[in-house]
Amino acid sequence: MIDIFASSKPAAQLQVEAQAGKFALTPMATDADSGRFYARIPFTGTAPTSVKITNIADKPASSGTITVTKPSSITVTSATFDGAKLNVAALSSSGDPLEVVGVGPLVNPAAGGAPAQGSWTLNAPPAKVTVKNAAGDTASLAVSVSGGTATQAGLPPLSPTPDPGPVVDTGTGTTPPGGGTTTPPGGGTTPPTTLKAAATPASATVARGASVQLDGSTSTGGVSYKWSQVDGPAVTLAGDTTAKPTVAVPFYAKTTDTAPLPAAVAGPAHIKLVVTALDGSTSETTVALTIQTDAVAIDAGSRHRIGTELRITGTSALAGSTGVLTPATSVVIYDMTSGTAVKIGTAQVDTLGAWSYKAKPGPTRQITRVMVQSTRGGTATSAIATR
């Protein structure tokens, strides 16, 4: 069986598309006004690697493809904490040795069929345990607390020591600008703190529409901070006089744009930190932020049939990004047939990196060439078919 879960607007009508030799076209069940959809489908032969779901209530119909994942071979049967010990039991259909992540291994029983078990004396148990095997399968279960005494309350606060007031240093030592030593009362020498600006990360990669926090708190000898952009693509600094400012990279294109934008400024954005000491001397360092741009492509199957349909599809890929981007990437589409850009519309990139714009019957003028600009910085231009 394959168990398929999906969500869409309540007015949707979802179906799982058939796969030859494996399973038939199957409508998905739903509860009224819930937006939830479900189907359990028997299949023939090996399990498919992905399934396609279509919303036939959309005009034209929309669809998405999801990857099929196999259930874990591990079942965590219990995870309890009695106030002193964490006790975990789990079953493995593969028979592989099991381990509680961050805690320790489970011991397989002498007789087959019984759960592997482990018991550890802990002061602070995890809220849930995750059990894994060498093959990479995992399963998790929340920890149930079955006993234990209350944690001891804190001690009463101590009265603070009275402020002794200002202390007058009668020593003769001085600290010359830029170095030297101080002679404290009673003799001896104390080396001065070296003024040095330091910032982390020294380099980072940031996608358009995202932000990163810089940290200059490891700088030494300074009493004030000042961050500023030196060059590169424009960014926004928040907290530019604090030790830890936030750098936000604006989106490139916006869905409200009515004309294409010029090419984005290339190269990294350099952010400078200047640390100032009490005597006015300064030290500086620079952080390099690589602004990540997505790669936009227009599918060869894009076409415009006058009086019938305009269909433009493509992809947007952001290197190294496997998670869902928030907010999602969008693209702005322009008609470039006459050489003068005319906005056609916008489309949102789905979680698989695909986007689609469809209009029926579409514009009455023939479109043969389009440009697409992404909110994440990518641009693509391509001819499209007319039949």
Helices and strands as residue ranges (DSSP letters): E 2-7, E 14-16, E 26-27, E 29-30, E 36-41, E 50-55, E 62-67, E 74-81, E 85-92, E 98-100, E 104-105, E 116-121, E 128-133, E 138-142, E 144-145, E 203-207, E 211-213, E 224-231, E 236-238, E 246-248, E 269-276, E 282-292, E 295-298, E 303-305, E 309-317, E 330-335, E 342-348, E 354-359, E 369-374, E 379-383
